[in-house]
């Protein structure tokens, strides 16, 4: 399946949900906040949000700022 | 006690988390500052770097109230999106509305700040807009229902201190919500001055993170803000053009 993650086009295998993708990228437990096709997901929705070919995923988090 | 929306704080220092030399210095500075509110920005994760540290965990952020900002937004819509992303973390309901209108001065866009604040209030956020020190803008933001108003002392990161103390004091005088002086603070004297003008709090970042010794400066800012607040509450003497003797004029032994 082809996804656009943070502007990078990438091919992923064995990934069905947003939760799977976060695990695949080894970003679990790092406070990832996800927007799927411009729709912001709550944390509890990650496990159920099903990905489809061509989906646009934004993964953000808190960084230092004033 | 500083009350912002449904939140109550005993510290009047809000500390930014940008540009510290390293996590250890930052953690120690945050600790000695006595702050209860930390600000953050929202940015893309580096998806190719699985070993990146969890910033919030490094800072022990669960001990603090988080105040994410919408830095990077140029329009109300961009600010609203960033605010919603921040809220989706499930860690906070407060948002510092920051819509920058000019990238040389980093001065906030008043029109977009008003629009973003209105939208976010309707969405149920606790809204703290970073604004210029315009007295009427502060009033209009308060009329919208924002939970605190955060006028800038001077441009972000400039360290120029309070450029227009008259405006800050007029904003304080008219406000019935907390006034937090945000941006431009350079020294403990600036922070104390803001508090003496009657501000309810001070938000600063670079003044601490960019100091030669950030930990020591964090302590200095804590004390300055406490001293300034006490001074404001105590009520300073009026300024006079000529001297008034402190010692009795009578009873001199000659």
HADDOCK unambig.tbl for C-alpha pairs under 7 A between the chains (distance, minus, plus):
assign (segid A and resid 6 and name CA) (segid B and resid 44 and name CA) 6.84 0.50 0.50
assign (segid A and resid 25 and name CA) (segid B and resid 47 and name CA) 6.39 0.50 0.50
assign (segid A and resid 25 and name CA) (segid B and resid 50 and name CA) 6.62 0.50 0.50
assign (segid A and resid 26 and name CA) (segid B and resid 50 and name CA) 5.22 0.50 0.50
assign (segid A and resid 27 and name CA) (segid B and resid 50 and name CA) 5.80 0.50 0.50
assign (segid A and resid 30 and name CA) (segid B and resid 54 and name CA) 4.95 0.50 0.50
assign (segid A and resid 31 and name CA) (segid B and resid 54 and name CA) 6.86 0.50 0.50
assign (segid A and resid 33 and name CA) (segid B and resid 85 and name CA) 6.66 0.50 0.50
assign (segid A and resid 33 and name CA) (segid B and resid 88 and name CA) 6.51 0.50 0.50
assign (segid A and resid 33 and name CA) (segid B and resid 89 and name CA) 5.87 0.50 0.50
assign (segid A and resid 40 and name CA) (segid B and resid 85 and name CA) 6.47 0.50 0.50
assign (segid A and resid 41 and name CA) (segid B and resid 88 and name CA) 6.65 0.50 0.50
assign (segid A and resid 42 and name CA) (segid B and resid 88 and name CA) 4.97 0.50 0.50
assign (segid A and resid 43 and name CA) (segid B and resid 88 and name CA) 6.80 0.50 0.50
assign (segid A and resid 43 and name CA) (segid B and resid 89 and name CA) 6.74 0.50 0.50
assign (segid A and resid 59 and name CA) (segid B and resid 44 and name CA) 5.80 0.50 0.50
assign (segid A and resid 59 and name CA) (segid B and resid 45 and name CA) 5.86 0.50 0.50
assign (segid A and resid 60 and name CA) (segid B and resid 42 and name CA) 6.52 0.50 0.50
assign (segid A and resid 60 and name CA) (segid B and resid 43 and name CA) 5.24 0.50 0.50
assign (segid A and resid 60 and name CA) (segid B and resid 44 and name CA) 4.04 0.50 0.50
assign (segid A and resid 60 and name CA) (segid B and resid 45 and name CA) 4.92 0.50 0.50
assign (segid A and resid 61 and name CA) (segid B and resid 42 and name CA) 5.58 0.50 0.50
assign (segid A and resid 61 and name CA) (segid B and resid 43 and name CA) 5.74 0.50 0.50
assign (segid A and resid 61 and name CA) (segid B and resid 44 and name CA) 6.33 0.50 0.50
assign (segid A and resid 61 and name CA) (segid B and resid 45 and name CA) 6.00 0.50 0.50
assign (segid A and resid 62 and name CA) (segid B and resid 40 and name CA) 6.00 0.50 0.50
assign (segid A and resid 62 and name CA) (segid B and resid 41 and name CA) 5.64 0.50 0.50
assign (segid A and resid 62 and name CA) (segid B and resid 42 and name CA) 4.74 0.50 0.50
assign (segid A and resid 62 and name CA) (segid B and resid 43 and name CA) 6.45 0.50 0.50
assign (segid A and resid 63 and name CA) (segid B and resid 40 and name CA) 5.78 0.50 0.50
assign (segid A and resid 63 and name CA) (segid B and resid 41 and name CA) 5.28 0.50 0.50
assign (segid A and resid 63 and name CA) (segid B and resid 42 and name CA) 6.02 0.50 0.50
assign (segid A and resid 63 and name CA) (segid B and resid 43 and name CA) 6.55 0.50 0.50
assign (segid A and resid 63 and name CA) (segid B and resid 55 and name CA) 6.45 0.50 0.50
assign (segid A and resid 64 and name CA) (segid B and resid 17 and name CA) 4.49 0.50 0.50
assign (segid A and resid 64 and name CA) (segid B and resid 18 and name CA) 4.11 0.50 0.50
assign (segid A and resid 64 and name CA) (segid B and resid 19 and name CA) 6.96 0.50 0.50
assign (segid A and resid 64 and name CA) (segid B and resid 40 and name CA) 5.13 0.50 0.50
assign (segid A and resid 64 and name CA) (segid B and resid 41 and name CA) 5.93 0.50 0.50
assign (segid A and resid 65 and name CA) (segid B and resid 16 and name CA) 5.70 0.50 0.50
assign (segid A and resid 65 and name CA) (segid B and resid 17 and name CA) 5.00 0.50 0.50
assign (segid A and resid 65 and name CA) (segid B and resid 18 and name CA) 4.04 0.50 0.50
assign (segid A and resid 65 and name CA) (segid B and resid 39 and name CA) 6.17 0.50 0.50
assign (segid A and resid 65 and name CA) (segid B and resid 40 and name CA) 4.44 0.50 0.50
assign (segid A and resid 65 and name CA) (segid B and resid 41 and name CA) 4.76 0.50 0.50
assign (segid A and resid 66 and name CA) (segid B and resid 16 and name CA) 3.94 0.50 0.50
assign (segid A and resid 66 and name CA) (segid B and resid 17 and name CA) 5.90 0.50 0.50
assign (segid A and resid 66 and name CA) (segid B and resid 18 and name CA) 5.79 0.50 0.50
assign (segid A and resid 66 and name CA) (segid B and resid 39 and name CA) 5.45 0.50 0.50
assign (segid A and resid 66 and name CA) (segid B and resid 40 and name CA) 6.09 0.50 0.50
assign (segid A and resid 66 and name CA) (segid B and resid 205 and name CA) 5.61 0.50 0.50
